[in-house]
Amino acid sequence: MVTSLHARISGHAGRVRVLDRFLSYAKSKGDVWFARKDEIVRYVLANRAGTPVVDRGSPSVTGLPGPTG
């Protein structure tokens, strides 16, 4: 599982306590990797065969944002 945080979403005072509890819990587990985005990219590029790719379909089908071009 990948969890990414953005300051505009997670940087609110009311969420700091929950985030602290989550990070404390995650740190207590031995198999959790805390990585920056560049570290994740390097890992994925080095392990392409084992990295799943999800085809989420076109925006008209899924409603998710897609390419603008």
Helices and strands as residue ranges (DSSP letters): H 7-10, H 13-28, H 37-46, G 48-50, H 59-62
